[in-house]
Amino acid sequence: MRKSIETLTGVKVAPQGHGFIPGESEYIRITLVSELPFDTGLVRQSLVSGKYQVDFISRDFDRTLEMERAVWREWREVKHTYVGNYPVQYIDKGRVYQDFAEDEEGGLYRQMSEFTLYYCDTL
């Protein structure tokens, strides 16, 4: 997932963590929110729904939108293929949130999008 996002946006994905990274003007952060078995109600299976929060962060508001659009444009077409080197069944997009944090250099915009990836938990 990290590799896919870096390739689609040309921006480095920062290590997991909370808050803004001092001194950085543009980066992406991925946080695993939940990873639950996919329930069909009929039979137990190895499919998992992993919900990820992806933060697109930049000093330029339009750039945060560009990065998010680049990822979703590619990921919305995923059906039984690979994201990076990982097999994924499909991807849903959930909540979107935007905010701004002031700093000495003006501030950073954040476009947070939730993506749910459906994948097999046994490889």
Backbone hydrogen bonds, N-H to C=O, Kabsch-Sander energy under -0.5 kcal/mol:
donor,donor_aa,acceptor,acceptor_aa,energy
5,I,1,M,-2.4
6,E,2,R,-2.5
7,T,3,K,-2.3
8,L,4,S,-2.5
9,T,5,I,-2.1
10,G,6,E,-2.4
14,A,12,K,-0.6
14,A,28,I,-3.5
24,E,21,I,-1.7
27,Y,57,I,-2.1
28,I,12,K,-1.7
29,R,55,D,-2.1
30,I,14,A,-0.6
31,T,53,Q,-2.6
33,V,31,T,-0.6
33,V,51,K,-3.1
34,S,51,K,-1.5
36,L,49,S,-2.1
38,F,47,L,-2.9
39,D,37,P,-0.5
40,T,38,F,-0.7
48,V,119,Y,-3.6
49,S,36,L,-3.2
50,G,48,V,-0.7
50,G,117,L,-3.0
51,K,34,S,-2.8
51,K,49,S,-0.6
52,Y,50,G,-0.6
52,Y,115,F,-3.3
53,Q,31,T,-3.1
54,V,52,Y,-0.6
54,V,113,S,-3.0
55,D,29,R,-3.1
55,D,53,Q,-0.5
56,F,54,V,-0.6
56,F,111,Q,-2.5
57,I,27,Y,-2.7
57,I,55,D,-0.6
58,S,109,Y,-1.9
59,R,25,S,-1.0
61,F,59,R,-0.6
64,T,60,D,-1.4
65,L,61,F,-1.5
66,E,62,D,-2.3
67,M,63,R,-2.5
68,E,64,T,-1.9
69,R,65,L,-2.7
70,A,66,E,-2.4
71,V,67,M,-1.8
72,W,68,E,-2.6
73,R,69,R,-2.7
74,E,70,A,-1.1
75,W,71,V,-2.9
76,R,72,W,-2.5
77,E,74,E,-1.0
78,V,75,W,-1.7
80,H,89,Q,-2.8
81,T,88,V,-2.0
83,V,86,Y,-2.7
84,G,82,Y,-0.6
86,Y,83,V,-1.6
88,V,81,T,-3.6
89,Q,118,Y,-3.5
90,Y,118,Y,-0.8
91,I,78,V,-0.6
92,D,116,T,-2.6
94,G,114,E,-3.5
97,Y,112,M,-2.6
99,D,110,R,-1.8
101,A,108,L,-2.5
106,G,103,D,-1.6
108,L,101,A,-2.4
109,Y,58,S,-3.5
110,R,99,D,-2.5
111,Q,56,F,-2.4
112,M,97,Y,-3.6
112,M,110,R,-0.6
113,S,54,V,-2.5
113,S,111,Q,-0.5
114,E,95,R,-2.4
115,F,52,Y,-2.8
116,T,92,D,-2.6
117,L,50,G,-2.7
117,L,115,F,-0.6
118,Y,90,Y,-2.5
119,Y,48,V,-2.3
119,Y,117,L,-0.6
121,D,46,S,-2.9
123,L,121,D,-0.5
